[in-house]
Amino acid sequence: MDLNSASTVVLQVLTQATSQDTAVLKPAEEQLKQWETQPGFYSVLLNIFTNHTLDINVRWLAVLYFKHGIDRYWRRVAPHALSEEEKTTLRAGLITNFNEPINQIATQIAVLIAKVARLDCPRQWPELIPTLIESVKVQDDLRQHRALLTFYHVTKTLASKRLAADRKLFYDLASGIYNFACSLWNHHTDTFLQEVSSGNEAAILSSLERTLLSLKVLRKLTVNGFVEPHKNMEVMGFLHGIFERLKQFLECSRSIGTDNVCRDRLEKTIILFTKVLLDFLDQHPFSFTPLIQRSLEFSVSYVFTEVGEGVTFERFIVQCMNLIKMIVKNYAYKPSKNFEDSSPETLEAHKIKMAFFTYPTLTEICRRLVSHYFLLTEEELTMWEEDPEGFTVEETGGDSWKYSLRPCTEVLFIDIFHEYNQTLTPVLLEMMQTLQGPTNVEDMNALLIKDAVYNAVGLAAYELFDSVDFDQWFKNQLLPELQVIHNRYKPLRRRVIWLIGQWISVKFKSDLRPMLYEAICNLLQDQDLVVRIETATTLKLTVDDFEFRTDQFLPYLETMFTLLFQLLQQVTECDTKMHVLHVLSCVIERVNMQIRPYVGCLVQYLPLLWKQSEEHNMLRCAILTTLIHLVQGLGADSKNLYPFLLPVIQLSTDVSQPPHVYLLEDGLELWLVTLENSPCITPELLRIFQNMSPLLELSSENLRTCFKIINGYIFLSSTEFLQTYAVGLCQSFCELLKEITTEGQVQVLKVVENALKVNPILGPQMFQPILPYVFKGIIEGERYPVVMSTYLGVMGRVLLQNTSFFSSLLNEMAHKFNQEMDQLLGNMIEMWVDRMDNITQPERRKLSALALLSLLPSDNSQF
């Protein structure tokens, strides 16, 4: 492709490819696709996206096509690979100027340079890193920033390579440029700190952006660039210096507004500092040992003392808590039970930890976590009032849950309490002791403190097993608190029922369960929706418990089931409906057939809920689970559900329907239990088997369930089923046997064996194409005992139950093997007798013996 003549044409087609008119867009895309493999095409694209006078959208598209071309055609072994000459020209052109004015395009150029670097640097592109280093030194702000952006993406990409040779190259690169990277970062950081005092927002943002990019480079070099980083003074100097820099940046937050771009960039930079420490600790725990003391001191002071007041923010607190947690839990820092078996590095780290976590420090951390971080905030209480379902979703692990402060504080509390339970148990017991008796409903702060302490007692349930008489506490303290119906007491009603759920599997006498069930019935009628939802959760934990007794539960079943159904109707959020459905499913599963008198309302409501949840596949999964337990509970009466049930199974297991991606596994399970509980076959139940052939072609992890379903049809109505579907099923089996695993072969042959067993006349005829495969496997002495055993089981069925069919099969196989029938039969019998020990199941051994004995009285010469 000639550059001069092609540029205009390519530019015109790219312009058309940015059109919103599909009539213009589609032909342009087709033309660009044809040009992808043309020599010179990517040189034209380079000229276009580096020409700043052209339309931004056209340049953006040119960059994207160039980037995709690297993925497809840059490797030497790729079909239609770019020539070495063109690649040399392109590499030179990419790093000629770092002056792209549009941020988004600059980022894409940096990424595509990094993609080329991943394949060519340093061997085919030795000048890349020196060029970048020189470019980040220039005084021009734009060029400096773009070069630094590219430097970061190149470093990030090279750091991600995992082959030993590539790792060695990156170690060499890191050693060579680390000093420069540190100097660069220090320079931009000092510039930023100077600009903060000037108050010039544009200058502050510009210097902060460079500080952030240079720190990103250092992060990759520090974490991934050294085998033993603790032996490198520059690395350890940088890491030790992070704490002082963090203090400086946190103080800067006082003078930078809360609602501007600078503040956002500042917080990102502060978080990046903590990520450097967390990543380094994760990758190099022993190299981190000299930093343990300083990390703990810094984190604890900013999170648990007044030092952090006015400068910390939620994400930073989360990161500091993660740092403390990783140090506390780090396996590398835990000595063996026999100290002499531990490495010196482990013992040194453990010694530092023990010296830091003294009784006063642990006590202060524990009290601060409970009395400060566990308290429900004004924001949470407002959300409780305005969006109760949203509140429960957040509390139980919504999308943003893992990034928020509350779960982080709870996990830190659990880890520290587990690690230092002997020290902290008396502290928590003392906090419990001060809260005995009822709390004044007018004292909201006292109510929230008690809520926080109860939260801690629930989280530490397993650690407190020997220290708390929970049964007495339940009767004397918790049960009376559940009976306080004042609206302001609702946080405690919710917390107490949650607390009981945490202890139910730890320490709770069976004799107390009726009292708990009575309380649950009352709370499921509570005025507050959050309390009712939390009560449903505890009910699930109760019926799931190992010590659950149906006889104790049955007197409360009707009331609870009715109230749960009302709750299901009342809630509106998809996640909450799923949760309540899971509780209902659990109850149905545990009481099984005892549920029959009470399910009428639910059975009538589920079709409506299924229709309403058309756009919510996860809710439909919960409905499928509920239906599975309903069918099992109703048994043969589940036939009355078929008008709703069978279309649900049809949709869930139809691989041509998009929802099957979410619904297939549960849909197959529902299909199976429907068959297992069906009193007889129906035309509709038989019809949905049309979905099976595509399912067998998938060869997915659901094959085992598919085979169970096929067996279910065979046992339920073999004649009608085999007459309708055996031909297609046999074709699917023949295809499966060519590529399936040994275990899969056994499953297929078990289906065939069951068909022969249930229907000895029709079975051999319908699965006739598979039987030569089985006969051949016996004659050739199949080496896998389990497969051989199944072969003999199938052939034994044919021989014992349909002698004439066996005779015709033997005749067919004699022609195939070009042997006399007598000789072939003799070979088969010899192999059969020789492999009898492969058969482990008594029923199969008996079958084989009877099949062989059936040959003795025959008048046929070959028998």
C-alpha positions in Angstrom: 0.0 0.0 0.0 1.6 3.2 -1.2 1.5 5.8 1.6 0.9 8.9 -0.4 -1.9 7.5 -2.6 -3.5 5.3 0.2 -3.7 7.9 2.9 -6.5 9.9 1.3 -8.5 6.7 0.6 -8.0 5.2 4.1 -8.9 8.6 5.7 -12.1 8.7 3.6 -13.1 5.2 4.7 -12.2 5.8 8.3 -14.4 8.9 8.2 -17.3 6.8 6.8 -16.7 4.2 9.6 -17.4 6.9 12.2 -20.9 7.5 10.6 -24.1 6.7 12.6 -25.7 5.6 9.3 -25.4 1.8 9.0 -25.6 2.0 5.2 -22.4 4.0 5.3 -20.8 2.3 8.3 -21.0 -1.4 7.3 -19.3 -1.1 3.9 -16.5 1.0 5.5 -15.9 -1.6 8.2 -15.8 -4.3 5.6 -13.2 -2.3 3.6 -11.1 -1.7 6.7 -11.2 -5.4 7.5 -9.9 -6.3 4.0 -7.0 -3.8 4.4 -5.9 -5.2 7.8 -3.5 -7.6 6.1 -2.3 -5.2 3.4 1.4 -4.1 3.7 1.7 -0.5 4.6 -1.9 -0.2 6.1 -0.6 0.4 9.6 1.9 3.0 8.5 -1.0 4.9 7.0 -2.9 4.5 10.2 0.1 5.9 12.1 0.2 8.9 9.9 -3.5 9.5 10.4 -3.7 9.3 14.2 -0.5 11.4 14.7 -2.0 14.2 12.5 -3.6 16.5 15.1 -5.4 18.5 12.5 -7.8 15.6 11.6 -11.2 14.9 13.2 -10.8 13.4 16.7 -13.2 10.5 16.0 -11.3 9.5 12.9 -8.0 9.6 14.8 -9.5 7.6 17.6 -10.7 4.9 15.2 -7.3 4.8 13.5 -5.6 4.2 16.9 -8.1 1.3 17.7 -7.5 -0.4 14.4 -3.7 -0.1 14.9 -4.0 -1.5 18.4 -6.1 -4.5 17.2 -3.6 -5.0 14.4 -0.8 -5.4 16.9 -2.8 -8.2 18.6 -3.4 -10.0 15.4 -0.4 -9.5 13.1 2.6 -8.2 15.0 3.9 -11.7 16.1 6.3 -13.2 13.5 4.4 -16.5 13.5 1.0 -14.8 13.0 -0.8 -15.3 9.6 -0.3 -12.2 7.4 2.3 -11.0 9.9 3.7 -7.5 9.4 7.1 -7.4 7.7 10.2 -6.6 9.8 10.8 -3.5 7.7 7.4 -2.1 8.4 7.6 -2.9 12.1 10.9 -1.1 12.3 9.4 2.0 10.7 6.3 1.8 13.0 8.4 1.5 16.2 10.4 4.5 15.2 7.3 6.5 14.4 5.5 5.7 17.6 8.2 7.3 19.8 9.1 10.2 17.6 6.9 12.7 19.4 5.0 12.5 22.7 2.8 15.5 22.0 -0.8 14.1 21.6 -3.2 16.8 22.9 -6.2 14.6 23.5 -6.1 12.6 26.7 -8.1 9.6 25.6 -6.1 9.2 22.4 -2.8 9.7 24.3 -3.8 6.8 26.6 -4.6 4.5 23.7 -1.3 5.3 22.0 0.5 4.6 25.3 -1.3 1.2 25.5 -0.5 0.2 22.0 3.2 1.2 22.5 3.1 -1.1 25.6 1.6 -3.9 23.5 4.5 -3.6 21.0 7.0 -3.4 23.9 5.6 -6.7 25.4 6.6 -8.4 22.1 9.7 -6.6 21.1 11.4 -4.9 24.1 14.3 -4.9 24.6 15.6 -7.3 21.9 14.0 -5.7 18.8 13.4 -2.3 20.4 16.4 -1.5 22.6 15.9 2.3 22.1 12.4 2.4 23.7 13.3 2.8 27.4 16.2 5.3 26.8 13.9 7.4 24.6 11.2 7.4 27.3 13.7 8.3 30.0 15.0 11.2 27.9 11.5 12.4 27.1 10.3 12.5 30.7 13.2 14.9 31.4 12.0 17.6 29.0 10.6 20.8 30.2 7.6 20.8 27.9 4.6 19.9 30.1 2.6 18.0 27.5 5.5 16.0 26.1 6.7 15.2 29.7 3.2 14.0 30.7 2.7 11.8 27.6 6.1 10.3 27.9 5.5 9.5 31.6 2.1 8.0 30.7 3.8 5.8 28.1 6.6 4.9 30.5 3.9 3.7 33.0 2.0 1.5 30.5 5.3 0.0 29.2 6.5 -0.8 32.7 3.1 -2.2 33.7 3.0 -4.5 30.7 6.6 -5.7 31.0 6.0 -6.4 34.7 3.1 -8.7 33.9 5.2 -11.1 31.9 5.7 -14.4 33.7 8.1 -16.6 31.7 11.5 -17.0 33.5 13.5 -15.3 30.6 11.1 -12.4 30.6 11.3 -12.1 34.4 15.1 -11.9 34.1 14.9 -9.1 31.5 12.5 -7.1 33.7 14.8 -7.6 36.7 17.7 -6.2 34.6 15.5 -3.3 33.5 14.4 -2.5 37.0 17.9 -2.5 38.3 19.0 -0.2 35.6 16.3 2.4 35.9 15.2 2.2 39.5 17.4 5.1 40.7 16.1 7.3 37.9 12.5 6.4 38.7 13.0 7.3 42.3 14.5 10.6 41.5 11.7 11.3 39.0 9.1 10.6 41.6 10.8 12.6 44.3 11.1 15.5 41.9 7.4 15.5 40.9 6.4 15.0 44.6 8.5 17.9 45.8 7.1 20.1 43.0 3.5 19.1 44.0 4.1 20.0 47.7 5.5 23.4 46.7 2.5 24.1 44.4 0.0 23.2 47.1 1.1 26.3 49.1 0.7 28.5 46.0 -3.0 27.6 45.7 -2.8 27.5 41.9 -5.2 24.7 41.1 -4.1 24.1 37.6 -0.4 23.8 38.6 -1.3 21.6 41.6 -3.3 19.2 39.3 -0.5 19.1 36.7 2.2 18.3 39.2 -0.1 15.8 41.1 -0.8 14.0 37.8 2.9 13.5 37.2 3.4 12.4 40.8 0.7 9.8 40.4 2.1 8.4 37.1 5.7 8.3 38.4 4.5 6.5 41.6 2.6 3.9 39.4 5.9 3.2 37.6 7.7 2.8 40.9 5.0 0.5 42.2 5.6 -1.9 39.3 9.3 -1.8 39.6 9.4 -2.2 43.4 6.9 -5.1 43.6 7.9 -7.0 40.4 11.4 -5.9 39.6 13.6 -7.6 42.3 14.0 -11.2 43.5 15.3 -10.1 46.9 14.3 -6.4 47.2 15.3 -6.1 50.9 18.9 -6.3 49.7 18.5 -3.2 47.5 19.1 0.0 49.5 17.2 2.1 47.0 14.1 0.0 47.2 14.0 -0.1 51.0 14.8 3.6 51.1 11.8 4.3 48.9 9.5 2.0 51.0 10.6 3.5 54.3 10.1 7.0 52.8 6.5 6.2 51.9 5.2 6.9 55.5 6.7 10.4 55.6 5.3 11.1 52.2 1.9 9.8 53.2 1.8 12.2 56.2 2.7 15.1 53.9 -0.1 14.2 51.4 -2.6 13.7 54.2 -1.8 17.1 55.6 -2.3 18.5 52.1 -5.8 17.3 52.1 -6.6 20.0 54.7 -5.8 22.8 52.2 -7.4 21.1 49.1 -11.2 21.3 48.7 -13.4 18.3 49.0 -15.3 18.6 45.7 -12.8 19.2 43.0 -10.6 17.2 40.6 -7.5 17.9 42.7 -9.0 16.2 45.7 -9.9 13.2 43.7 -6.4 12.9 42.3 -4.9 13.5 45.8 -7.0 10.6 47.3 -6.0 8.3 44.4 -2.3 9.1 45.1 -2.7 8.4 48.8 -4.4 5.1 48.1 -1.7 4.2 45.6 0.9 4.7 48.4 -1.0 2.1 50.5 -1.3 -0.2 47.4 2.5 -0.2 47.1 2.8 -1.4 50.7 0.0 -4.0 50.4 1.4 -5.4 47.1 5.0 -5.5 48.5 3.8 -7.3 51.6 1.8 -9.8 49.5 4.7 -10.6 47.1 7.7 -10.3 49.5 6.5 -11.0 53.1 10.0 -11.5 54.4 11.5 -8.5 52.6 8.6 -6.5 54.3 9.8 -7.5 57.8 11.8 -4.3 58.4 8.6 -2.4 57.5 6.2 -4.2 59.9 6.8 -2.0 62.9 6.5 1.3 61.0 3.4 0.0 59.0 1.6 -1.0 62.2 2.5 2.3 64.0 1.4 4.4 61.1 -1.9 2.5 60.4 -3.0 2.2 64.0 -2.2 5.9 64.8 -4.2 7.2 61.8 -7.1 4.7 62.2 -7.4 4.3 66.0 -6.2 7.6 67.5 -6.9 11.3 67.1 -4.0 11.6 64.7 -6.2 10.8 61.8 -9.0 13.2 62.6 -9.7 15.7 59.8 -7.3 14.1 57.3 -8.4 10.5 56.8 -11.1 9.3 54.4 -13.0 6.0 54.2 -11.0 4.3 51.4 -7.7 5.2 53.2 -9.0 3.8 56.5 -10.0 0.6 54.6 -6.5 0.3 53.1 -4.8 0.8 56.5 -7.1 -1.8 58.1 -6.2 -4.2 55.3 -2.5 -3.6 56.0 -3.0 -4.4 59.7 -5.0 -7.5 58.8 -2.5 -8.8 56.3 0.3 -8.5 58.8 -1.7 -10.1 61.6 -2.9 -13.0 59.3 0.3 -13.5 57.2 1.2 -17.2 57.2 4.9 -16.3 56.7 4.9 -14.6 60.1 3.4 -17.4 62.1 5.9 -19.8 63.8 5.3 -23.5 63.9 4.0 -25.0 67.1 7.6 -26.2 67.7 9.5 -22.9 67.5 12.7 -24.7 66.6 11.1 -25.7 63.3 10.5 -22.1 62.3 12.8 -20.1 60.1 14.8 -17.2 61.6 12.8 -14.8 59.3 9.5 -16.0 60.6 10.6 -15.8 64.2 11.9 -12.2 63.6 8.7 -11.1 62.1 6.7 -12.8 64.9 8.8 -11.1 67.5 8.1 -7.7 65.9 4.4 -8.4 65.9 4.3 -9.5 69.5 6.2 -6.5 70.6 3.8 -4.2 68.9 0.5 -5.9 69.9 0.7 -5.3 73.6 -2.3 -5.5 76.0 -2.9 -1.7 75.9 -2.7 -1.5 72.1 -5.0 -4.5 71.6 -7.5 -3.2 74.1 -7.6 0.2 72.5 -8.0 -1.3 69.0 -10.8 -3.6 70.2 -12.7 -0.8 72.0 -12.2 1.6 69.2 -13.5 -0.9 66.6 -16.6 -1.6 68.6 -17.4 1.8 70.1 -16.5 3.8 67.0 -16.5 1.8 63.7 -19.3 -0.6 64.6 -21.8 2.1 65.4 -24.6 2.6 62.9 -24.0 5.9 61.2 -26.5 8.6 60.5 -26.3 7.8 56.9 -27.1 4.1 57.6 -30.0 5.0 59.9 -31.4 7.3 57.2 -31.1 4.6 54.6 -32.8 2.2 57.0 -35.8 4.6 57.1 -35.9 5.6 53.5 -34.8 2.4 51.7 -35.1 -0.6 54.1 -34.5 -3.2 51.4 -31.5 -1.3 50.1 -30.2 -1.2 53.7 -30.5 -5.0 54.1 -28.8 -5.6 50.8 -25.8 -3.4 51.8 -25.6 -5.1 55.2 -25.6 -8.6 53.7 -23.1 -8.0 50.9 -24.3 -5.8 48.1 -22.1 -4.8 45.1 -20.3 -2.1 47.0 -20.1 -4.0 50.2 -16.6 -5.4 49.9 -15.3 -1.9 49.2 -17.0 -0.2 52.2 -15.8 0.4 55.7 -18.2 -1.7 57.8 -17.3 -5.1 56.4 -13.6 -4.2 56.5 -13.8 -3.3 60.2 -15.7 -6.5 61.0 -13.2 -8.7 59.2 -10.3 -6.9 61.0 -12.1 -7.5 64.3 -12.6 -11.2 63.6 -8.9 -11.7 62.6 -7.5 -9.8 65.6 -9.9 -11.4 68.0 -9.0 -14.9 66.7 -5.2 -14.2 66.8 -5.3 -12.6 70.3 -8.5 -14.1 71.8 -6.9 -14.7 75.3 -6.1 -11.0 75.6 -9.3 -9.7 74.1 -12.0 -12.1 75.5 -12.0 -10.4 78.9 -12.2 -7.0 77.3 -15.3 -7.9 75.3 -16.9 -9.7 78.3 -16.4 -6.5 80.3 -18.2 -4.5 77.6 -21.0 -7.1 77.7 -21.3 -6.9 81.5 -21.8 -3.1 81.4 -24.9 -3.5 79.1 -27.0 -5.9 81.2 -30.6 -5.2 81.5 -32.9 -3.0 79.3 -31.7 0.2 77.7 -33.6 3.5 77.8 -35.4 3.9 74.5 -34.8 7.6 74.7 -31.0 7.2 74.8 -30.2 6.5 71.1 -26.5 6.6 71.7 -26.8 3.9 74.4 -28.9 1.8 72.0 -26.3 2.1 69.3 -23.5 1.2 71.7 -25.3 -2.0 72.7 -26.0 -2.8 69.0 -22.2 -2.5 68.4 -21.3 -4.7 71.3 -23.8 -7.3 70.3 -22.4 -7.2 66.8 -18.9 -8.0 68.3 -20.3 -10.8 70.4 -21.9 -12.3 67.3 -18.8 -12.0 65.2 -16.6 -13.6 67.9 -19.1 -16.4 68.7 -16.7 -19.3 68.1 -14.0 -17.7 70.2 -16.4 -17.0 73.1 -17.8 -20.6 73.2 -16.2 -21.4 76.6 -16.7 -17.9 78.1 -20.4 -17.1 77.5 -23.3 -19.1 78.9 -25.4 -18.2 75.9 -28.5 -20.2 76.9 -28.8 -18.2 80.2 -28.1 -15.0 78.4 -30.8 -15.8 75.8 -33.4 -16.5 78.4 -32.6 -13.7 80.8 -31.4 -10.9 78.5 -31.9 -11.4 74.8 -35.5 -12.8 74.8 -36.9 -9.9 76.9 -35.1 -7.4 74.5 -36.9 -9.0 71.6 -40.2 -8.2 73.3 -39.6 -4.4 73.5 -41.8 -3.2 70.7 -40.9 0.5 70.8 -40.0 1.9 67.4 -36.6 3.3 68.6 -35.7 -0.2 69.9 -35.8 -1.7 66.4 -32.0 -1.6 65.9 -31.6 -3.8 68.9 -34.5 -6.2 67.9 -32.7 -6.6 64.6 -29.3 -7.1 66.2 -30.5 -9.5 68.8 -32.2 -11.8 66.3 -29.1 -11.6 64.1 -26.9 -12.4 67.2 -29.0 -15.5 67.9 -28.5 -16.6 64.3 -24.7 -16.4 64.8 -24.8 -18.5 68.0 -27.4 -21.1 66.9 -24.8 -23.5 65.5 -22.2 -22.6 68.2 -24.0 -23.0 71.5 -27.8 -23.2 71.8 -29.7 -25.9 73.7 -32.3 -27.8 71.7 -34.9 -27.3 74.5 -34.8 -23.5 73.9 -35.8 -23.8 70.3 -39.6 -23.5 70.8 -39.0 -20.3 72.7 -37.0 -19.0 69.8 -39.6 -20.1 67.2 -42.2 -18.2 69.2 -40.0 -15.1 69.1 -39.4 -15.6 65.4 -43.2 -15.8 64.8 -43.6 -12.5 66.6 -40.8 -10.7 64.8 -42.0 -11.8 61.4 -45.0 -9.6 62.3 -42.8 -6.7 63.4 -43.7 -3.2 62.1 -40.2 -2.7 60.7 -39.3 -4.4 57.4 -35.6 -4.7 58.2 -36.3 -6.6 61.4 -38.6 -9.0 59.5 -36.0 -9.6 56.8 -33.3 -10.2 59.5 -35.6 -12.6 61.3 -36.1 -14.6 58.1 -32.3 -14.9 57.8 -32.0 -16.3 61.4 -34.9 -18.7 60.7 -32.9 -20.1 57.7 -29.8 -20.5 59.9 -32.0 -22.2 62.5 -33.6 -24.8 60.2 -30.3 -25.4 58.5 -28.6 -26.3 61.8 -27.5 -29.8 62.5 -29.6 -30.0 65.7 -32.9 -28.9 64.0 -35.8 -31.2 65.0 -38.9 -31.2 62.8 -41.2 -32.2 65.7 -40.3 -29.0 67.5 -40.8 -26.9 64.4 -44.1 -28.2 63.1 -46.4 -26.4 65.6 -45.1 -23.1 64.2 -44.9 -24.1 60.6 -48.2 -22.8 59.3 -47.7 -19.4 61.0 -44.1 -19.0 59.8 -44.8 -20.1 56.3 -47.8 -17.7 56.0 -45.7 -14.8 57.4 -42.8 -15.6 55.1 -45.1 -15.7 52.1 -46.5 -12.3 53.1 -43.0 -11.0 53.4 -42.2 -12.3 49.9 -45.2 -10.5 48.5 -44.3 -7.2 50.3 -40.7 -6.8 49.3 -40.0 -5.3 46.0 -36.2 -5.6 45.4 -35.0 -8.6 43.4 -32.2 -9.4 45.9 -34.7 -9.3 48.8 -37.2 -11.6 47.0 -34.4 -14.0 46.3 -33.4 -14.0 49.9 -36.9 -14.7 51.2 -37.4 -17.4 48.5 -34.2 -19.1 49.7 -35.6 -19.1 53.3 -38.9 -20.6 52.1 -37.0 -23.2 50.1 -35.0 -24.1 53.1 -38.1 -24.5 55.3 -39.8 -26.7 52.6 -36.7 -28.8 52.2 -36.5 -29.5 56.0 -40.1 -30.4 56.6 -40.6 -32.1 53.2 -44.1 -33.7 52.9 -45.3 -31.9 56.0 -45.5 -28.7 53.9 -48.3 -29.9 51.7 -51.3 -28.2 53.6 -49.6 -24.8 53.5 -48.2 -24.3 50.0 -51.4 -23.3 48.1 -50.7 -19.6 48.3 -47.1 -19.9 47.2 -48.0 -22.2 44.3 -50.5 -19.6 43.1 -48.0 -16.7 43.5 -45.0 -18.3 41.8 -46.3 -18.0 38.2 -46.9 -14.3 38.7 -43.4 -13.8 40.2 -41.9 -15.8 37.3 -43.5 -13.5 34.8 -42.5 -10.4 36.7 -38.9 -11.6 36.9 -38.4 -11.9 33.1 -35.4 -9.5 33.2 -34.0 -10.9 36.5 -32.4 -14.3 35.8 -30.9 -14.7 39.3 -34.4 -14.3 40.8 -35.6 -16.9 38.4 -32.8 -19.2 39.7 -34.2 -18.7 43.2 -37.7 -19.6 41.9 -36.3 -22.8 40.3 -34.7 -23.8 43.6 -38.0 -23.2 45.4 -39.8 -25.3 42.8 -37.3 -28.1 43.3 -38.0 -28.3 47.0 -41.8 -27.8 46.4 -41.9 -30.8 44.0 -40.0 -32.9 46.4 -42.3 -31.9 49.2 -45.5 -32.5 47.2 -44.4 -35.8 45.7 -46.9 -37.2 43.2 -49.2 -34.2 43.9 -46.7 -32.1 42.0 -48.5 -33.2 38.8 -51.0 -30.4 39.6 -48.2 -27.9 39.0 -47.4 -29.1 35.5 -49.2 -26.3 33.6 -46.7 -23.9 35.2 -43.8 -26.3 35.9 -43.3 -27.8 32.5 -43.0 -24.5 30.5 -40.5 -23.3 33.2 -38.4 -26.5 32.6 -38.8 -26.0 28.8 -37.5 -22.5 28.9 -34.7 -23.1 31.4 -33.2 -26.1 29.5 -33.6 -24.7 25.9 -30.1 -23.8 24.8 -31.5 -21.7 22.0 -32.9 -19.3 24.6 -30.5 -16.7 26.1 -31.6 -17.3 29.8 -30.4 -20.9 29.7 -26.9 -19.5 30.6 -28.2 -18.7 34.0 -31.1 -21.2 34.5 -29.8 -24.4 32.9 -28.2 -26.1 36.0 -31.3 -25.4 38.2 -33.6 -26.2 35.4 -32.1 -29.6 34.8 -32.3 -30.3 38.6 -36.0 -29.4 38.5 -36.6 -31.5 35.4 -35.0 -34.5 37.2 -37.0 -34.2 40.5 -40.2 -33.7 38.4 -39.5 -37.0 36.7 -38.6 -38.7 40.0 -41.9 -37.6 41.6 -44.1 -38.1 38.5 -46.8 -40.8 38.9 -46.9 -41.3 35.1 -45.7 -39.9 31.9 -47.8 -37.1 30.2 -47.6 -35.9 26.6 -46.3 -32.5 27.8 -43.6 -34.1 30.0 -42.6 -36.3 27.1 -42.5 -33.4 24.7 -39.9 -31.4 26.7 -37.4 -34.1 26.0 -36.9 -32.4 22.7 -34.5 -30.1 24.6 -32.1 -33.1 25.4 -30.3 -33.6 22.1 -28.7 -30.1 22.1 -27.8 -30.5 25.8 -25.9 -33.7 25.0 -24.0 -31.9 22.2 -22.8 -29.3 24.8 -20.9 -32.0 26.7 -20.9 -29.7 29.7 -20.6 -30.4 33.4 -24.3 -31.0 33.4 -24.1 -34.3 31.5 -24.4 -36.4 34.6 -27.8 -34.8 35.4 -28.8 -35.3 31.7 -28.1 -39.0 32.0 -30.2 -39.2 35.1 -33.1 -37.5 33.3 -32.8 -40.0 30.4 -32.9 -42.9 32.9 -35.9 -41.3 34.6 -37.8 -41.4 31.3 -36.8 -45.0 30.7 -38.0 -46.1 34.1 -41.2 -44.0 33.9 -42.4 -45.1 30.4 -39.8 -47.0 28.5 -42.0 -48.1 25.5 -43.5 -44.7 24.7 -40.2 -42.9 25.4 -38.0 -45.2 23.3 -40.4 -45.3 20.4 -40.4 -41.5 20.3 -36.8 -40.5 21.0 -34.5 -43.6 20.9 -33.3 -43.1 17.3 -32.1 -39.5 18.0 -30.8 -40.4 21.4 -28.8 -43.3 19.9 -27.3 -40.9 17.4 -26.3 -38.5 20.2 -24.8 -41.4 22.2 -22.7 -42.6 19.2 -21.3 -39.1 18.8 -20.6 -38.8 22.5 -18.8 -42.1 22.7 -16.2 -40.8 20.2 -14.9 -38.0 22.4 -16.2 -38.5 25.9 -14.2 -39.4 29.0 -14.1 -42.9 30.5 -16.5 -41.9 33.1 -18.8 -40.5 30.5 -18.7 -43.7 28.5 -19.8 -45.6 31.5 -22.7 -43.2 32.0 -23.9 -43.6 28.4 -23.6 -47.4 28.6 -25.6 -47.5 31.9 -28.4 -45.7 30.1 -28.3 -48.4 27.4 -28.2 -51.1 30.0 -31.2 -49.7 31.8 -33.1 -49.5 28.5 -32.3 -53.2 27.9 -33.3 -54.1 31.5 -36.6 -52.3 31.4 -37.6 -53.2 27.8 -35.6 -56.3 26.6 -37.5 -56.4 23.3 -37.5 -52.7 22.2 -34.2 -51.8 23.9 -31.8 -53.8 21.8 -33.6 -52.7 18.6 -33.5 -49.0 19.5 -29.8 -49.0 20.6 -28.6 -51.5 18.0 -26.0 -49.1 16.5 -24.2 -49.0 19.9 -24.1 -52.7 20.5 -21.3 -53.5 17.9 -19.2 -50.9 19.7 -19.8 -52.8 23.0 -19.1 -56.2 21.4 -15.9 -54.9 19.9 -14.8 -53.5 23.2 -15.2 -56.9 24.9 -13.4 -58.8 22.1 -10.5 -56.4 22.2 -10.2 -56.6 25.9 -11.1 -53.0 27.1 -8.3 -52.0 29.5 -10.4 -49.9 31.9 -12.1 -52.3 34.4 -15.1 -50.0 35.0 -15.8 -49.7 31.2 -15.3 -53.4 30.7 -17.7 -54.2 33.5 -20.3 -52.0 31.9 -19.7 -53.6 28.5 -20.3 -57.1 30.0 -23.4 -55.8 31.8 -24.9 -54.5 28.5 -24.0 -57.7 26.6 -25.3 -59.9 29.4 -28.7 -58.2 29.2 -28.9 -58.8 25.5 -27.7 -62.4 25.8 -30.0 -63.3 28.7 -33.2 -61.4 27.7 -33.1 -61.5 23.9 -31.2 -64.5 22.5 -32.4 -64.1 18.9 -31.1 -60.5 18.8 -27.8 -61.7 20.2 -27.6 -64.3 17.5 -28.1 -61.7 14.8 -25.5 -59.4 16.5 -23.0 -62.2 16.6 -23.6 -62.9 12.9 -23.0 -59.3 12.1 -19.8 -59.1 14.1 -18.5 -62.3 12.6 -18.7 -60.7 9.2 -16.9 -57.6 10.4 -14.1 -59.6 12.0 -14.0 -62.0 9.2 -14.3 -65.0 11.6 -16.5 -68.0 12.0 -19.4 -67.4 14.5 -18.2 -70.3 16.7 -14.7 -68.9 16.8 -15.8 -65.4 17.6 -18.2 -66.5 20.3 -15.4 -68.6 21.8 -13.1 -65.6 21.9 -15.8 -63.5 23.5 -16.6 -66.1 26.2 -12.8 -66.6 26.9 -12.4 -62.8 27.3 -15.6 -62.6 29.4 -14.5 -65.3 31.8 -11.0 -63.8 32.0 -12.4 -60.4 33.0 -15.1 -61.5 35.4 -13.0 -60.1 38.2 -13.5 -56.6 36.7 -17.1 -56.8 37.8 -17.4 -55.7 41.4 -21.2 -55.2 41.8 -22.9 -58.5 42.9 -25.9 -57.8 40.7 -23.7 -57.5 37.6 -21.7 -60.7 38.5 -24.9 -62.6 38.9 -26.1 -61.3 35.5 -22.9 -62.3 33.8 -23.0 -65.8 35.3 -26.6 -66.3 34.2 -25.9 -64.9 30.7 -23.0 -67.4 30.3 -25.0 -70.3 31.7 -27.8 -69.5 29.2 -25.4 -70.6 26.4 -25.2 -74.2 27.8 -28.6 -75.7 26.8 -28.6 -74.1 23.3 -29.0 -76.4 20.3 -27.4 -73.7 18.1 -24.0 -74.9 16.9 -22.3 -71.6 17.7 -23.6 -71.7 21.2 
